[in-house]
């Protein structure tokens, strides 16, 4: 069973470790089974592709999945990395919030 992830598709994140440390981007896809996420413009690799009827061949750059543990959510207030917490609002809705500033992320 996959773990509950605190990062979702569409979130703005900061890379904390690795060759892309400090880079920021938007989460394009989350793979909970592997604890990985694909982030726009991060962990780029070059792939040699053969020409087909639909696309031209050549060397193509694309994003590869990166470990979720190497990512941190961007604080909506100051843009710095933050941890994520959960709290219940007065109307009973459960939302994520940035532990750095206390700002609600979704809601």
C-alpha positions in Angstrom: 0.0 0.0 0.0 1.3 3.4 -0.9 1.9 6.1 1.7 -0.3 9.2 2.0 1.5 12.0 0.1 1.4 15.6 1.1 2.3 16.9 -2.3 -0.3 16.9 -5.1 -0.5 17.6 -8.8 -0.4 21.4 -9.5 1.6 22.2 -6.3 4.6 24.6 -6.6 7.6 22.8 -5.1 11.3 23.4 -4.3 14.0 20.7 -4.8 15.9 20.2 -1.5 18.7 17.8 -2.5 20.4 16.4 -5.6 21.7 17.9 -8.8 18.7 20.2 -9.2 18.9 21.5 -5.6 17.2 24.9 -5.3 15.2 24.6 -8.5 11.5 25.3 -8.4 8.7 24.0 -10.5 5.1 22.7 -10.7 4.2 19.1 -10.1 2.9 17.6 -13.3 2.2 14.0 -12.1 2.4 12.1 -8.8 3.2 8.4 -8.7 2.2 7.3 -5.2 3.2 3.6 -5.7 6.8 4.7 -6.2 6.8 7.8 -3.9 7.8 9.9 -6.8 6.6 13.0 -8.7 7.4 14.6 -12.0 8.2 18.3 -11.7 8.3 20.7 -14.7 11.9 21.5 -15.6 13.5 19.4 -12.9 15.5 16.1 -13.3 15.8 16.6 -17.1 17.4 13.8 -19.1 18.1 13.4 -22.8 16.5 10.5 -24.7 17.4 9.4 -28.2 14.2 8.7 -30.1 13.7 7.0 -33.4 11.6 8.7 -36.1 8.0 7.5 -36.4 5.1 8.6 -38.6 3.8 10.8 -35.8 7.0 12.5 -34.6 10.5 13.4 -35.7 13.5 11.6 -34.4 16.4 13.0 -32.6 17.5 13.9 -29.0 14.6 14.9 -26.8 14.8 16.4 -23.3 12.2 15.3 -20.8 11.5 15.2 -17.1 11.9 12.1 -15.1 10.3 11.3 -11.7 12.1 12.5 -8.6 11.7 11.2 -5.0 9.0 13.0 -3.0 11.4 13.1 0.0 13.6 15.4 -2.1 10.8 18.0 -2.6 9.3 20.6 -0.3 6.2 22.6 -0.9 6.7 26.4 -1.6 5.3 28.6 1.1 2.5 30.8 -0.5 3.6 33.8 1.5 7.4 34.0 0.9 8.2 31.2 -1.6 10.6 29.4 0.7 10.4 25.6 1.4 7.9 24.6 4.0 6.5 21.5 5.6 2.8 20.6 5.2 0.3 20.1 8.0 -3.4 19.4 8.1 -6.2 21.2 10.0 -9.9 21.3 10.1 -11.7 24.6 9.4 -14.7 25.8 11.2 -17.0 24.5 8.5 -15.6 21.0 8.9 -13.4 21.0 5.8 -10.0 19.4 6.1 -7.3 21.5 4.4 -3.5 21.6 4.0 -1.5 24.5 5.5 2.1 25.7 5.4 3.8 25.1 8.7 6.2 28.0 8.0 3.6 30.7 7.8 0.3 29.0 8.8 -1.2 30.0 5.4 -3.9 27.6 4.0 -2.7 26.0 0.8 -5.9 24.7 -0.6 -9.3 25.8 0.3 
